[in-house]
Amino acid sequence: MTILSTARLRLEPFDDAHLDGLYELNRDPVVMRYITGRPETRDDTLASIGRVKARWAEWGYSWWAFIEQGSGQVVGAGCIQHLARDAANPLEIGWRLRQDHWGRGLATEAAQTMAGWAFDALKTPLLTSVCHVDNTASAKVMQRLGMRYRGVERWYDMDTAVYEITDQEWQARSAQ
Ligand SMILES: CC(C)(COP(=O)(O)OP(=O)(O)OC[C@H]1O[C@@H](n2cnc3c(N)ncnc32)[C@H](O)[C@@H]1OP(=O)(O)O)[C@@H](O)C(=O)NCCC(=O)NCCS
């Protein structure tokens, strides 16, 4: 399992020790507004940690908890996973932050590192990202990463804005 580091964060594969922090994140209806539309219960969070641990074991990638360096607090989470969790689909990158940590650039910082790892270590030819069409804050993260808008498509039972970036595009951007 891969731990990643950024200037301000440590990205740790979901573990039982993250339960309190991840529940604090996912119990917030504002955070969940454009994801499932409902806050998680502690049991939901516990079950998701179990599923994610199984995916790390099976695939070698899944969800990380974003741990703030210094405070040691869980301030968010992010993933590299198959779009719609279907192995037939290309890889998807995703993120969420605790509301009191929005506006600090942390999602973009984590996403840069997760994307770089997906291209360099996993050798994925393409990364896709999707968000509810009204989720402009998330679309802005996709744009900051240099992802191209592909259009509106139906994923996760929602109309989503779809963005993507190829390995070639990512490497050209990184070389700038
Ligand atoms: C999507 C989400 C993670 C975006 O969070 P965010 O804080 O806006 O995104 P970033 O971490 O990239 O921060 C960028 C913002 O921080 C500001 N910022 C402040 N300090 C910064 C720094 N050091 N570096 C970069 N940006 C900084 C930027 O100007 C930008 O603000 P702006 O959008 O008003 O211009 C957040 O809105 C969220 O968790 N939403 C709920 C969950 C969700 O919907 N997830 C996505 C599902 S598809």
PDBQT file of the ligand as one rigid body, heavy atoms in Angstrom, charges set to zero:
ROOT
HETATM    1  C1  LIG A 201     -14.205  20.058  -4.160  1.00  0.00    +0.000 C 
HETATM    2  C2  LIG A 201     -13.396  20.615  -3.011  1.00  0.00    +0.000 C 
HETATM    3  C3  LIG A 201     -12.423  19.571  -2.484  1.00  0.00    +0.000 C 
HETATM    4  C4  LIG A 201     -12.614  21.833  -3.497  1.00  0.00    +0.000 C 
HETATM    5  O1  LIG A 201     -11.967  22.427  -2.388  1.00  0.00    +0.000 OA
HETATM    6  P1  LIG A 201     -11.160  23.798  -2.580  1.00  0.00    +0.000 P 
HETATM    7  O2  LIG A 201     -10.593  24.157  -1.269  1.00  0.00    +0.000 OA
HETATM    8  O3  LIG A 201     -12.013  24.807  -3.285  1.00  0.00    +0.000 OA
HETATM    9  O4  LIG A 201     -10.056  23.365  -3.623  1.00  0.00    +0.000 OA
HETATM   10  P2  LIG A 201      -8.488  23.487  -3.478  1.00  0.00    +0.000 P 
HETATM   11  O5  LIG A 201      -8.033  22.750  -2.280  1.00  0.00    +0.000 OA
HETATM   12  O6  LIG A 201      -7.917  23.139  -4.766  1.00  0.00    +0.000 OA
HETATM   13  O7  LIG A 201      -8.287  25.034  -3.158  1.00  0.00    +0.000 OA
HETATM   14  C5  LIG A 201      -8.421  25.993  -4.177  1.00  0.00    +0.000 C 
HETATM   15  C6  LIG A 201      -8.902  27.278  -3.570  1.00  0.00    +0.000 C 
HETATM   16  O8  LIG A 201      -8.033  27.639  -2.500  1.00  0.00    +0.000 OA
HETATM   17  C7  LIG A 201      -7.423  28.917  -2.788  1.00  0.00    +0.000 C 
HETATM   18  N1  LIG A 201      -6.064  28.839  -2.207  1.00  0.00    +0.000 N 
HETATM   19  C8  LIG A 201      -5.708  29.407  -1.028  1.00  0.00    +0.000 A 
HETATM   20  N2  LIG A 201      -4.434  29.124  -0.731  1.00  0.00    +0.000 NA
HETATM   21  C9  LIG A 201      -3.953  28.359  -1.747  1.00  0.00    +0.000 A 
HETATM   22  C10 LIG A 201      -2.696  27.736  -2.010  1.00  0.00    +0.000 A 
HETATM   23  N3  LIG A 201      -1.676  27.834  -1.151  1.00  0.00    +0.000 N 
HETATM   24  N4  LIG A 201      -2.569  27.019  -3.149  1.00  0.00    +0.000 NA
HETATM   25  C11 LIG A 201      -3.583  26.900  -4.006  1.00  0.00    +0.000 A 
HETATM   26  N5  LIG A 201      -4.821  27.458  -3.797  1.00  0.00    +0.000 NA
HETATM   27  C12 LIG A 201      -5.000  28.187  -2.674  1.00  0.00    +0.000 A 
HETATM   28  C13 LIG A 201      -7.517  29.051  -4.290  1.00  0.00    +0.000 C 
HETATM   29  O9  LIG A 201      -7.499  30.395  -4.696  1.00  0.00    +0.000 OA
HETATM   30  C14 LIG A 201      -8.860  28.411  -4.575  1.00  0.00    +0.000 C 
HETATM   31  O10 LIG A 201      -9.906  29.261  -4.233  1.00  0.00    +0.000 OA
HETATM   32  P3  LIG A 201     -10.984  29.710  -5.352  1.00  0.00    +0.000 P 
HETATM   33  O11 LIG A 201     -11.600  28.448  -5.909  1.00  0.00    +0.000 OA
HETATM   34  O12 LIG A 201     -11.936  30.540  -4.559  1.00  0.00    +0.000 OA
HETATM   35  O13 LIG A 201     -10.213  30.428  -6.380  1.00  0.00    +0.000 OA
HETATM   36  C15 LIG A 201     -14.332  21.054  -1.850  1.00  0.00    +0.000 C 
HETATM   37  O14 LIG A 201     -15.220  22.030  -2.333  1.00  0.00    +0.000 OA
HETATM   38  C16 LIG A 201     -15.127  19.911  -1.264  1.00  0.00    +0.000 C 
HETATM   39  O15 LIG A 201     -14.623  19.131  -0.459  1.00  0.00    +0.000 OA
HETATM   40  N6  LIG A 201     -16.413  19.778  -1.660  1.00  0.00    +0.000 N 
HETATM   41  C17 LIG A 201     -17.281  18.751  -1.107  1.00  0.00    +0.000 C 
HETATM   42  C18 LIG A 201     -16.898  17.372  -1.567  1.00  0.00    +0.000 C 
HETATM   43  C19 LIG A 201     -16.987  17.231  -3.068  1.00  0.00    +0.000 C 
HETATM   44  O16 LIG A 201     -17.942  17.677  -3.675  1.00  0.00    +0.000 OA
HETATM   45  N7  LIG A 201     -15.968  16.603  -3.644  1.00  0.00    +0.000 N 
HETATM   46  C20 LIG A 201     -15.890  16.407  -5.071  1.00  0.00    +0.000 C 
HETATM   47  C21 LIG A 201     -16.786  15.345  -5.541  1.00  0.00    +0.000 C 
HETATM   48  S1  LIG A 201     -16.740  15.220  -7.321  1.00  0.00    +0.000 SA
ENDROOT
TORSDOF 0
